[in-house]
Amino acid sequence: MNTCRELMTTEPECCEASISADMLAHTMLTRNIGSILIVESMDSMRLIGIVTDRDIAVRLVAQRLDATRTPAEKLMSHFPVHCQVNDGIDRVMALMEQYQVRRIPVVDEGGKLVGLISQGDIATRLHQPDRVAEVLEIISQPGARRIA
């Protein structure tokens, strides 16, 4: 059985909730990523939220907020759905289907952020093309409820 530990991307991009939206967007651009995980502090690494490129478009740009003055805290989805390092990949895919999300943060037993599993990680590392296609179809439904 594959676990999160085996499939996750380690050391995902993260920052504290006080970082400005323009810095979030710049980091997404330079790192070529679609989300940044928000932690309570860089010392504790306790997961408290996630900001996606869609959050920036809908919660910042569409509302005409000032990107230099708007902190991640105002844009983030608080307490995103997540999994534990030893959870099986079937649990991760079930969570992606249930919440229709493309990314699942991974925390250790103490709640410390240790990784991120994206649909891309599953597609390239799982070697179950039919199951991956099924999850992707469910996640991609129009009008889906988005948590992260």
N, C-alpha and C positions, 0 to 999 in steps of 0.2 A: 504494500500500500504506500502510495506517495504521500508525503506530509508537506505542510507549508514550508518547513525548514529546507526541504529538498528543492522546492520550486520557486521560492521567493527571491526577489531582488534584495540583496542586503544593502544596508546603509542608504535608504531612500532619502530623497531631498526633504528636509524639514526645517522649520523655523519656529520662532515664538510668535504669539498672537499679536504682538505690537508692531511687527514689520509692516511697512506700507504696501499698498496694492501695487504701486508702480515697481517696487522691488520684487514682489511676487511675480509679476508679469515678465520682468526682465530675466529673472532666474528661469522661468519656464521657457523663454525664448532661447537663452544661451545654453541651457541643458537639454533642449528639445524634449520637454516633458509636458504632460497635461494636468499634473496635479502636484501640490505640495502639502505634506502633512504638517499639522500644527501641533506643537508640543508645549506643555506647561512651561518648561525651561529646558535649555540645552543640557543642563546638568542632570535633571531627572529623566528626560526623554519620555515623560508620560504623555501619551496621545490624548489630545483634547478636541481635535478637529481636522478638517481637510478643506482645502480650497482647490477647485478645478478651474480650468480655463473657461468653462461654461459659467461658473460662479462669477468670474470677472466680467464676462459679457453681460449677464443678466442682472447681477446685483450691484455692479459698479457702473459700467458704461451705459446701460439702458436707463439707469436712474440718474445719470449725469453727476455722479459723485466725483470729488477731487481725488485722483489716484495718489497724490503725494500726501494727502491727509487722512485717507481712509485706511485703517489698520486691517490686517487679516481677520481679526476677531469679528469685524462687521460683515465679512464676506463668507466666512467658513460655515460649513455644516458642522454643528457641534456633535461631539461623541459619535463619530461614524461607526457603522457596523465594522467589526473587525474579527479576527480569528487568533487563535493561539498557535505557537510554533509547532506543536505536535498534533494539531488537528489534521485530519485527512483531507486530501484534495476534493473529495466528494462533498465535504462540508462547505468548503470554499465555493465550489460551483453552485451548491444549493443556495448559499447566501447571495451570490451574484444574481441567480435567478429570482429569488424571493424579493430582493430589494432593487433589482434591475440596475446594478452598478457594475462598472468595468474594472474597479480597483478595490482591493481589500487590504487594509493595513494589517500587519502581523505584530503581535505583542508577545512578550515572554510571560512567565508565570507571575511576575511582579507588576505587570502592566506597562513595562518599558517597551517602546517602539524598537523593533529589530528588523523589520522588513516590510515589503509590499508585494502583493501578488496582483498582477494585471491580467486581463484576458490575453494579452500578448505572451506573458510568461507561460500561461497554461497552453496556449496554442503551440508554442515552440518547444516546450519541454515535456508535455504529457504524453504525446504519441497516441492519442485517442481521437482521431479526426472527427468521427461521427458525434461523439459526446461534446467535443469542443464546438462543433457547428450548431448543435442543439442549444447549448448555453448561449452562444453568440446571438442566435435568432431570438431567444427569449429576452435577452438584455436589450436588444436593439428595437424592440417594439415601439412604434410611435406613441407619444403621449405617456410614456412610462413614468412611473413615480421614481424620481431620482433622489437618492440619499447622499451619494458621494460621487 
